[in-house]
Amino acid sequence: MKKANIAVLVSGGGTNLQALINAQKKGIIESGEIKVVISNKDGAFALERARRAGIDAVVVPKKECKSQAEFEEKLVSVLSDYKIDLIILAGFMCILSENFTSRFPKRIINVHPSLIPSFCGEGFYGLRVHEAALQKGVKVTGATVHFVNEIPDGGEIIFQKAVAIYEDDTPETLQKRVMRLAEWKILPMAAEKVSQDIVKERK
């Protein structure tokens, strides 16, 4: 079976990338293979995680690009070099334009640290999501993996997993629990599901 070629786009520490690498080693992801990790920031620790796992790591520094279009063209160039079938956004802190997302319909997935449609959309990322959940007083939060389109957090939902909120939670404790109990579980599951669909389509 020819596996789906996966690219993981990252900006920071790469904890979700590590969950994907671990899932690949354990055979949870078996229909796809991570071929390259791309970061918009040089020095992102996620690049080091990729290298340690024997995966190519490439930097496309956004700040050196004159425009969004130039940045996205450079990304597309790397993706085509690696013949990428599936793009996974794992803590990638750049909004991608419709020009980019429309090239890869149902081929880009993202993990978001809430149960969409709660606490999502523009401006909701990282700790801000968990701060908003605690301020609102919700008793349950979680994570969502969804397809990416031109609307931030607007694409079709693939998987969701709920996580309880405790009375003494801080944004930091909640973030860690959501990662451990939801993000790191459903992101590899979604990667496998979409990779399976890609492989089936080829037949």
MARBA-3410 file (N, C-alpha, C, O; in Angstrom, 1 decimal):
203
0.8,-1.2,0.0,0.0,0.0,0.0,0.9,1.3,0.0,1.7,1.4,0.9 ~ 0.6,2.1,-1.0,1.3,3.4,-1.0,0.7,4.4,0.0,-0.5,4.7,-0.1 ~ 1.4,4.8,1.0,0.8,5.6,2.0,0.6,7.1,1.5,1.3,7.5,0.6 ~ -0.3,7.8,2.2,-0.5,9.2,2.0,0.7,10.0,2.5,1.2,9.7,3.6 ~ 1.3,10.9,1.8,2.4,11.7,2.3,1.9,12.9,3.1,1.0,13.7,2.6
2.4,13.0,4.3,1.9,14.0,5.2,2.9,15.1,5.5,4.1,14.8,5.6 ~ 2.5,16.4,5.5,3.3,17.5,6.0,2.7,18.0,7.2,1.5,18.2,7.3 ~ 3.5,18.3,8.2,3.0,19.0,9.5,3.5,20.4,9.5,4.8,20.6,9.5 ~ 2.6,21.3,9.7,3.0,22.7,9.7,3.0,23.2,11.2,2.0,23.0,11.9 ~ 4.1,23.8,11.7,4.2,24.1,13.1,4.8,25.5,13.3,5.4,26.1,12.3
4.6,26.1,14.5,5.2,27.4,14.8,6.0,27.4,16.0,6.9,28.2,16.2 ~ 5.7,26.4,16.9,6.3,26.5,18.3,7.0,25.2,18.7,7.8,24.6,18.0 ~ 6.6,24.8,19.9,7.2,23.6,20.6,7.0,22.3,20.0,7.8,21.4,20.1 ~ 5.8,22.1,19.3,5.6,20.9,18.6,5.1,19.7,19.5,5.4,18.6,19.2 ~ 4.3,20.0,20.5,3.8,18.9,21.3,2.8,18.1,20.5,2.7,16.9,20.6
1.9,18.7,19.7,1.0,18.0,18.8,1.8,17.2,17.7,1.4,16.1,17.4 ~ 2.9,17.8,17.2,3.7,17.1,16.3,4.3,15.8,17.0,4.3,14.7,16.4 ~ 4.7,15.9,18.2,5.2,14.7,18.9,4.2,13.7,19.1,4.5,12.5,19.0 ~ 2.9,14.1,19.3,1.8,13.1,19.4,1.7,12.4,18.1,1.4,11.2,18.1 ~ 1.8,13.1,17.0,1.7,12.5,15.7,2.9,11.5,15.4,2.7,10.4,14.9
4.1,11.9,15.8,5.3,11.1,15.6,5.1,9.8,16.4,5.4,8.7,15.9 ~ 4.7,9.9,17.7,4.5,8.8,18.6,3.4,7.8,18.0,3.6,6.6,18.0 ~ 2.3,8.4,17.5,1.2,7.6,16.9,1.7,6.9,15.7,1.3,5.7,15.4 ~ 2.6,7.5,14.9,3.1,6.8,13.7,4.0,5.6,14.1,3.9,4.6,13.5 ~ 4.8,5.8,15.1,5.6,4.7,15.6,4.8,3.6,16.2,5.2,2.4,16.0
3.7,3.9,16.8,2.8,2.8,17.4,1.9,2.2,16.4,1.2,1.2,16.7 ~ 1.9,2.7,15.2,1.0,2.1,14.2,-0.5,2.6,14.2,-1.3,2.1,13.5 ~ -0.7,3.7,15.0,-2.0,4.3,15.0,-2.2,5.0,13.7,-3.3,5.0,13.1 ~ -1.2,5.7,13.2,-1.2,6.2,11.9,-0.4,5.2,11.0,0.8,5.1,11.1 ~ -1.2,4.5,10.1,-0.5,3.5,9.3,-0.8,3.7,7.8,-0.1,3.2,7.0
-1.8,4.5,7.5,-2.1,4.8,6.1,-1.4,6.0,5.6,-1.4,6.3,4.4 ~ -0.7,6.8,6.4,0.0,8.0,6.1,1.4,8.0,6.7,1.6,7.2,7.7 ~ 2.3,8.8,6.2,3.6,8.9,6.7,4.0,10.4,6.7,3.9,11.1,5.7 ~ 4.6,10.9,7.8,5.0,12.3,7.9,6.3,12.4,7.1,7.3,11.7,7.5 ~ 6.3,13.1,6.0,7.5,13.3,5.1,8.3,14.5,5.5,9.5,14.5,5.3
7.6,15.6,5.9,8.3,16.8,6.2,7.5,17.6,7.3,6.3,17.6,7.4 ~ 8.3,18.4,8.1,7.8,19.3,9.0,8.2,20.7,8.6,9.4,20.9,8.4 ~ 7.2,21.6,8.4,7.5,23.0,8.0,7.2,24.0,9.1,6.1,23.9,9.6 ~ 8.1,24.9,9.3,7.8,25.9,10.3,8.0,27.3,9.7,8.8,27.5,8.8 ~ 7.2,28.2,10.1,7.3,29.6,9.7,8.3,30.4,10.5,8.6,31.5,10.3
8.9,29.7,11.6,9.9,30.3,12.4,11.1,29.4,12.6,11.0,28.3,12.9 ~ 12.2,30.1,12.3,13.5,29.4,12.5,13.7,29.2,14.0,13.3,30.2,14.8 ~ 14.2,28.1,14.5,14.4,28.0,15.9,13.2,27.4,16.7,13.3,27.2,17.9 ~ 12.1,27.1,16.0,11.0,26.4,16.6,11.4,25.1,17.1,12.0,24.3,16.3 ~ 11.1,24.7,18.3,11.6,23.4,18.9,11.0,22.2,18.1,11.6,21.1,18.1
9.8,22.5,17.5,9.2,21.4,16.7,10.2,20.9,15.6,10.1,19.7,15.3 ~ 11.0,21.8,15.1,12.0,21.3,14.0,13.0,20.3,14.6,13.3,19.4,13.9 ~ 13.4,20.6,15.8,14.3,19.7,16.5,13.6,18.3,16.7,14.2,17.3,16.6 ~ 12.3,18.3,17.1,11.6,17.1,17.3,11.6,16.3,16.0,11.7,15.1,16.0 ~ 11.3,17.0,14.9,11.3,16.3,13.6,12.7,15.7,13.3,12.7,14.5,12.9
13.7,16.4,13.5,15.1,15.9,13.1,15.4,14.7,14.0,16.0,13.7,13.5 ~ 15.0,14.7,15.3,15.3,13.6,16.2,14.6,12.3,15.7,15.0,11.2,15.9 ~ 13.4,12.5,15.0,12.6,11.4,14.5,13.0,11.0,13.1,12.4,10.1,12.5 ~ 14.0,11.7,12.6,14.5,11.4,11.2,13.6,11.9,10.1,13.6,11.3,9.0 ~ 12.9,13.0,10.5,11.9,13.6,9.5,12.6,14.9,9.0,13.1,15.7,9.8
12.5,15.2,7.7,13.0,16.4,7.2,12.3,17.6,7.8,11.1,17.6,8.0 ~ 13.1,18.6,8.1,12.6,19.8,8.7,12.9,21.0,7.9,14.1,21.2,7.5 ~ 11.9,21.8,7.5,12.2,22.9,6.6,11.6,24.2,7.2,10.5,24.2,7.8 ~ 12.3,25.3,7.0,11.8,26.6,7.5,11.5,27.5,6.3,12.2,27.7,5.4 ~ 10.2,28.0,6.4,9.8,29.1,5.5,9.5,30.3,6.3,8.4,30.5,6.7
10.5,31.2,6.5,10.3,32.3,7.4,9.3,33.3,6.9,9.6,34.0,5.8 ~ 8.2,33.5,7.5,7.2,34.4,7.0,7.7,35.8,7.0,7.3,36.6,6.1 ~ 8.5,36.2,8.0,8.9,37.6,8.2,9.8,38.0,7.0,10.0,39.2,6.8 ~ 10.4,37.0,6.4,11.3,37.4,5.2,10.5,37.5,3.9,11.1,37.9,2.9 ~ 9.2,37.2,3.9,8.4,37.2,2.7,7.8,38.6,2.6,7.3,39.2,3.6
7.7,39.1,1.4,7.1,40.5,1.2,5.6,40.5,1.4,5.0,41.5,1.6 ~ 5.0,39.4,1.1,3.5,39.3,1.2,3.1,37.9,1.6,3.8,37.0,1.6 ~ 1.8,37.9,1.9,1.1,36.6,2.2,1.2,35.6,1.0,1.5,34.4,1.1 ~ 1.0,36.2,-0.2,1.1,35.4,-1.4,2.5,34.8,-1.6,2.6,33.6,-2.0 ~ 3.5,35.6,-1.3,4.9,35.0,-1.5,5.1,33.9,-0.5,5.7,32.9,-0.8
4.7,34.1,0.8,4.8,33.1,1.8,4.1,31.8,1.4,4.7,30.7,1.5 ~ 2.9,31.9,0.9,2.1,30.7,0.6,2.7,30.0,-0.7,2.6,28.8,-0.8 ~ 3.2,30.8,-1.6,3.9,30.2,-2.8,5.1,29.3,-2.4,5.3,28.3,-2.9 ~ 5.8,29.9,-1.4,7.0,29.1,-0.9,6.5,27.8,-0.2,7.1,26.8,-0.3 ~ 5.4,27.9,0.6,4.9,26.7,1.2,4.5,25.7,0.2,4.8,24.5,0.3
3.8,26.2,-0.9,3.3,25.3,-1.9,4.4,24.6,-2.6,4.4,23.4,-3.0 ~ 5.5,25.3,-2.8,6.7,24.8,-3.5,7.3,23.6,-2.6,7.6,22.6,-3.2 ~ 7.4,23.8,-1.3,7.9,22.7,-0.5,6.9,21.5,-0.5,7.4,20.4,-0.6 ~ 5.6,21.8,-0.4,4.6,20.7,-0.4,4.7,19.9,-1.7,4.6,18.7,-1.7 ~ 4.9,20.6,-2.8,5.0,19.9,-4.1,6.3,19.1,-4.2,6.3,18.0,-4.8
7.4,19.6,-3.7,8.6,18.9,-3.7,8.5,17.5,-3.0,9.1,16.5,-3.4 ~ 7.7,17.5,-1.9,7.5,16.3,-1.1,6.3,15.5,-1.6,5.9,14.5,-1.0 ~ 5.6,16.0,-2.6,4.4,15.3,-3.1,3.4,15.0,-2.0,2.9,13.9,-1.8 ~ 3.1,16.1,-1.3,2.2,16.0,-0.1,0.8,15.8,-0.4,0.2,16.5,-1.3 ~ 0.1,14.8,0.2,-1.3,14.6,0.1,-2.1,15.2,1.2,-3.3,15.6,0.9
-1.6,15.3,2.4,-2.3,15.8,3.6,-1.5,16.7,4.3,-0.3,16.5,4.6 ~ -2.1,17.9,4.7,-1.4,18.9,5.4,-2.0,19.0,6.8,-3.3,19.1,6.9 ~ -1.2,18.9,7.9,-1.7,18.9,9.2,-1.2,20.2,9.9,0.0,20.4,10.0 ~ -2.1,21.1,10.4,-1.7,22.3,11.1,-1.6,21.9,12.6,-2.7,21.6,13.2 ~ -0.4,21.9,13.2,-0.3,21.5,14.6,0.4,22.7,15.3,1.6,22.7,15.5
-0.5,23.6,15.8,0.1,24.8,16.4,0.8,25.7,15.4,1.8,26.3,15.6 ~ 0.1,25.8,14.2,0.7,26.7,13.1,0.0,28.1,13.3,-1.2,28.2,13.0 ~ 0.8,29.1,13.7,0.2,30.4,14.0,0.1,31.4,12.9,0.2,32.6,13.1 ~ -0.2,30.8,11.7,-0.4,31.7,10.5,-1.8,31.4,9.9,-2.1,30.2,9.7 ~ -2.5,32.4,9.7,-3.8,32.2,9.0,-3.5,32.0,7.5,-2.6,32.7,6.9
-4.1,31.0,6.9,-3.9,30.8,5.4,-5.0,31.3,4.6,-6.2,31.2,5.0 ~ -4.7,31.9,3.5,-5.7,32.6,2.7,-6.6,31.6,1.9,-6.2,30.4,1.8 ~ -7.7,32.1,1.4,-8.5,31.2,0.6,-7.8,30.7,-0.7,-8.0,29.6,-1.2 ~ -6.9,31.6,-1.2,-6.1,31.2,-2.3,-5.3,29.9,-2.0,-5.2,29.0,-2.9 ~ -4.8,29.8,-0.8,-4.0,28.6,-0.4,-5.0,27.4,-0.1,-4.8,26.3,-0.6
-6.0,27.7,0.8,-6.8,26.5,1.2,-7.6,25.9,0.1,-7.9,24.7,0.1 ~ -8.0,26.8,-0.9,-8.8,26.2,-2.0,-8.0,25.3,-2.9,-8.6,24.5,-3.7 ~ -6.7,25.3,-2.8,-5.9,24.4,-3.6,-5.9,23.0,-3.0,-5.6,22.0,-3.7 ~ -6.3,22.9,-1.7,-6.2,21.6,-1.0,-7.5,21.3,-0.3,-7.5,21.2,0.9 ~ -8.6,21.2,-1.1,-9.9,20.9,-0.4,-9.9,19.6,0.3,-9.6,18.6,-0.3
-10.3,19.6,1.5,-10.4,18.4,2.4,-9.0,17.7,2.5,-9.0,16.5,2.7 ~ -8.0,18.5,2.4,-6.6,17.9,2.5,-5.8,18.7,3.5,-4.6,18.4,3.7 ~ -6.5,19.6,4.3,-5.8,20.3,5.3,-6.6,20.1,6.6,-7.8,20.4,6.6 ~ -6.0,19.7,7.7,-6.7,19.5,8.9,-6.0,20.3,10.0,-4.8,20.5,10.0 ~ -6.8,20.7,11.0,-6.3,21.5,12.1,-6.9,21.0,13.4,-8.0,20.5,13.5
-6.1,21.1,14.5,-6.7,20.8,15.8,-6.9,22.1,16.6,-6.0,23.0,16.6 ~ -8.1,22.3,17.2,-8.4,23.5,17.9,-8.8,23.1,19.3,-9.5,22.2,19.5 ~ -8.3,23.9,20.3,-8.5,23.5,21.7,-9.8,23.9,22.4,-9.8,24.4,23.5 ~ -10.9,23.6,21.6,-12.2,23.8,22.2,-13.2,22.9,21.5,-12.8,22.4,20.4 ~ -14.4,22.9,21.9,-15.5,22.2,21.2,-16.1,23.2,20.3,-17.1,23.9,20.7
-15.7,23.2,19.0,-16.3,24.1,18.1,-17.8,23.8,18.0,-18.1,22.7,17.9 ~ -18.7,24.8,18.0,-18.4,26.2,17.7,-18.2,27.1,18.9,-18.3,28.4,18.8 ~ -17.9,26.6,20.0,-17.5,27.4,21.2,-16.1,27.9,21.1,-15.2,27.2,20.7 ~ -15.8,29.1,21.5,-14.5,29.7,21.7,-13.6,29.4,20.5,-12.5,28.8,20.6 ~ -14.0,29.8,19.3,-13.2,29.6,18.1,-13.4,30.8,17.2,-14.1,31.7,17.5
-12.6,30.7,16.1,-12.6,31.8,15.1,-11.5,32.7,15.3,-10.5,32.4,16.1 ~ -11.5,33.9,14.7,-10.4,34.8,14.7,-10.0,35.2,16.1,-10.9,35.6,16.9 ~ -8.8,35.2,16.5,-8.3,35.7,17.8,-8.3,34.6,18.9,-7.8,34.8,19.9 ~ -9.0,33.5,18.6,-9.0,32.4,19.6,-7.9,31.3,19.3,-8.1,30.5,18.4 ~ -6.9,31.4,20.0,-5.8,30.4,19.9,-5.0,30.3,21.2,-5.0,31.2,22.0
-4.3,29.2,21.3,-3.5,29.0,22.5,-4.2,29.2,23.8,-5.4,28.8,23.9 ~ -3.6,29.9,24.8,-4.2,30.0,26.1,-5.5,30.9,26.1,-6.3,30.7,27.0 ~ -5.6,31.7,25.1,-6.8,32.6,25.0,-8.1,31.8,25.0,-9.1,32.2,25.6 ~ -8.0,30.6,24.4,-9.2,29.8,24.3,-9.6,29.3,25.7,-10.8,29.3,26.0 ~ -8.6,28.9,26.4,-8.9,28.3,27.8,-9.3,29.4,28.7,-10.1,29.2,29.6
-8.7,30.6,28.6,-9.1,31.8,29.4,-10.6,32.1,29.2,-11.3,32.3,30.1 ~ -11.0,32.0,27.9,-12.4,32.4,27.6,-13.3,31.3,28.2,-14.4,31.7,28.7 ~ -12.9,30.1,28.1,-13.8,29.0,28.6,-14.0,29.1,30.1,-15.1,29.0,30.6 ~ -12.9,29.5,30.8,-13.0,29.6,32.3,-13.8,30.9,32.7,-14.5,30.9,33.6 ~ -13.6,32.0,31.9,-14.3,33.2,32.2,-15.8,33.0,32.0,-16.7,33.5,32.7
-16.2,32.1,31.0,-17.6,31.9,30.7,-18.2,30.9,31.7,-19.4,30.9,31.9 ~ -17.3,30.2,32.4,-17.9,29.3,33.5,-18.4,28.0,32.9,-19.2,27.3,33.6 ~ -18.0,27.6,31.7,-18.5,26.3,31.1,-17.9,25.2,31.9,-16.8,25.3,32.5 ~ -18.6,24.0,32.0,-18.2,22.9,32.8,-17.4,21.9,32.0,-16.7,21.0,32.5 ~ -17.6,22.0,30.7,-17.0,21.0,29.8,-16.3,21.7,28.6,-16.9,22.6,28.0
-15.1,21.4,28.3,-14.5,21.9,27.1,-13.9,20.7,26.3,-14.5,19.6,26.5 ~ -12.9,20.9,25.5,-12.4,19.7,24.8,-11.5,20.2,23.6,-11.0,21.3,23.6 ~ -11.5,19.4,22.6,-10.7,19.7,21.4,-11.5,19.2,20.2,-12.3,18.3,20.2 ~ -11.2,19.9,19.0,-11.9,19.6,17.8,-10.8,19.4,16.7,-9.9,20.3,16.6 ~ -10.9,18.4,15.8,-10.1,18.4,14.6,-11.1,18.6,13.5,-12.1,18.0,13.4
-10.7,19.6,12.6,-11.6,19.9,11.5,-10.8,20.2,10.2,-9.6,20.4,10.3 ~ -11.5,20.1,9.1,-10.9,20.5,7.8,-10.8,22.0,7.8,-11.5,22.7,8.4 ~ -9.8,22.4,7.1,-9.5,23.9,7.1,-10.0,24.5,5.8,-9.7,23.9,4.7 ~ -10.8,25.5,5.9,-11.2,26.3,4.7,-10.8,27.8,5.0,-10.0,28.1,5.8 ~ -11.4,28.7,4.2,-11.0,30.1,4.3,-11.5,30.8,5.5,-11.0,31.9,5.8
-12.4,30.2,6.3,-12.9,30.8,7.5,-12.2,30.2,8.7,-12.1,28.9,8.8 ~ -11.5,31.0,9.6,-10.8,30.4,10.7,-11.7,29.5,11.6,-12.8,29.9,12.0 ~ -11.3,28.3,11.7,-12.0,27.2,12.5,-13.4,26.9,11.9,-14.3,26.5,12.6 ~ -13.6,27.2,10.6,-14.9,27.1,9.9,-15.2,25.8,9.2,-16.3,25.6,8.7 ~ -14.1,25.0,9.0,-14.3,23.8,8.1,-15.1,22.7,8.9,-15.3,22.7,10.1
-15.4,21.7,8.1,-16.2,20.5,8.6,-15.5,19.8,9.7,-14.3,19.6,9.6 ~ -16.2,19.4,10.7,-15.6,18.8,11.9,-15.4,17.3,11.6,-16.3,16.6,11.0 ~ -14.2,16.8,12.0,-13.9,15.4,11.8,-14.1,14.6,13.1,-14.8,13.6,13.2 ~ -13.4,15.1,14.2,-13.6,14.5,15.5,-13.6,15.5,16.6,-13.0,16.6,16.5 ~ -14.4,15.2,17.7,-14.3,16.1,18.9,-14.2,15.2,20.1,-14.7,14.0,20.1
-13.6,15.7,21.1,-13.5,14.9,22.4,-13.7,15.9,23.5,-13.0,17.0,23.6 ~ -14.6,15.6,24.4,-14.9,16.5,25.6,-13.9,16.2,26.7,-13.4,15.1,27.0 ~ -13.6,17.3,27.5,-12.8,17.2,28.7,-13.4,18.0,29.8,-13.9,19.1,29.5 ~ -13.5,17.5,31.0,-14.1,18.2,32.1,-13.2,19.4,32.6,-12.0,19.3,32.5 ~ -13.9,20.4,33.1,-13.2,21.5,33.7,-13.4,21.4,35.2,-14.5,21.2,35.7
-12.3,21.6,35.9,-12.4,21.6,37.4,-12.4,23.0,38.0,-12.0,24.0,37.3 ~ -13.0,23.1,39.2,-13.2,24.4,39.8,-11.9,25.1,40.0,-11.8,26.4,39.9 ~ -10.8,24.4,40.3,-9.5,25.1,40.6,-8.6,25.2,39.3,-7.4,25.5,39.4 ~ -9.2,25.0,38.1,-8.4,25.1,36.9,-7.9,26.5,36.6,-8.6,27.5,36.9 ~ -6.7,26.6,36.1,-6.2,27.8,35.5,-6.1,27.6,34.0,-6.2,26.4,33.6
-5.9,28.6,33.2,-5.8,28.4,31.8,-4.7,27.4,31.5,-4.8,26.6,30.5 ~ -3.6,27.4,32.3,-2.4,26.5,32.0,-2.8,25.1,32.3,-2.4,24.2,31.6 ~ -3.4,24.8,33.5,-3.8,23.4,33.8,-4.8,22.9,32.8,-4.8,21.7,32.5 ~ -5.7,23.7,32.4,-6.7,23.3,31.5,-6.1,23.0,30.1,-6.5,22.0,29.5 ~ -5.2,23.8,29.7,-4.5,23.6,28.4,-3.8,22.2,28.4,-3.9,21.5,27.4
-3.1,21.9,29.5,-2.4,20.7,29.6,-3.3,19.5,29.5,-3.1,18.5,28.8 ~ -4.5,19.6,30.2,-5.4,18.5,30.3,-6.1,18.3,28.9,-6.2,17.1,28.4 ~ -6.4,19.4,28.3,-7.1,19.3,26.9,-6.1,18.6,25.9,-6.5,17.8,25.1 ~ -4.8,19.0,26.0,-3.8,18.4,25.1,-3.7,16.9,25.4,-3.8,16.1,24.5 ~ -3.5,16.6,26.6,-3.3,15.2,27.0,-4.5,14.2,26.7,-4.3,13.2,26.2
-5.7,14.7,27.1,-6.9,13.9,27.0,-7.6,14.0,25.7,-8.4,13.1,25.3 ~ -7.4,15.1,24.9,-8.2,15.3,23.7,-7.3,15.5,22.5,-7.3,14.6,21.6 ~ -6.5,16.5,22.4,-5.7,16.9,21.2,-4.8,15.7,20.8,-4.8,15.3,19.6 ~ -4.1,15.2,21.7,-3.1,14.2,21.4,-3.7,12.8,21.0,-3.0,11.9,20.4 ~ -5.0,12.7,21.3,-5.7,11.5,20.9,-6.4,11.6,19.5,-6.3,10.8,18.6
-7.2,12.7,19.4,-8.0,12.8,18.2,-7.2,13.3,16.9,-7.6,13.1,15.8 ~ -6.1,14.0,17.2,-5.3,14.5,16.0,-4.7,13.3,15.2,-4.9,13.2,14.0 ~ -4.1,12.3,15.9,-3.6,11.2,15.2,-4.7,10.3,14.6,-4.6,9.8,13.5 ~ -5.9,10.2,15.3,-7.0,9.5,14.7,-7.5,10.1,13.4,-7.8,9.4,12.4 ~ -7.6,11.5,13.4,-8.0,12.2,12.2,-7.0,12.0,11.1,-7.4,11.9,9.9
-5.7,12.1,11.4,-4.7,11.9,10.4,-4.8,10.6,9.7,-4.7,10.5,8.5 ~ -5.1,9.5,10.5,-5.3,8.2,10.0,-6.5,8.1,9.1,-6.5,7.5,8.0 ~ -7.6,8.7,9.6,-8.9,8.6,8.9,-8.8,9.3,7.5,-9.2,8.7,6.5 ~ -8.2,10.5,7.5,-8.1,11.2,6.2,-7.1,10.5,5.3,-7.3,10.4,4.1 ~ -6.0,10.0,5.9,-5.0,9.3,5.1,-5.6,8.0,4.4,-5.4,7.7,3.3
-6.5,7.3,5.2,-7.2,6.2,4.7,-8.0,6.5,3.5,-8.1,5.9,2.5 ~ -8.8,7.7,3.6,-9.6,8.1,2.5,-8.8,8.5,1.3,-9.2,8.2,0.2 ~ -7.7,9.1,1.5,-6.8,9.4,0.3,-6.3,8.2,-0.4,-6.3,8.1,-1.6 ~ -5.9,7.2,0.4,-5.4,5.9,-0.2,-6.5,5.2,-0.9,-6.3,4.7,-2.0 ~ -7.7,5.2,-0.4,-8.9,4.6,-1.0,-9.2,5.2,-2.4,-9.5,4.5,-3.3
-9.1,6.6,-2.4,-9.4,7.3,-3.6,-8.5,6.9,-4.7,-8.9,7.0,-5.9 ~ -7.3,6.6,-4.4,-6.3,6.2,-5.4,-6.6,4.9,-6.2,-6.2,4.8,-7.3 ~ -7.3,4.1,-5.5,-7.6,2.7,-6.0,-8.5,2.7,-7.3,-8.8,1.7,-7.8
END
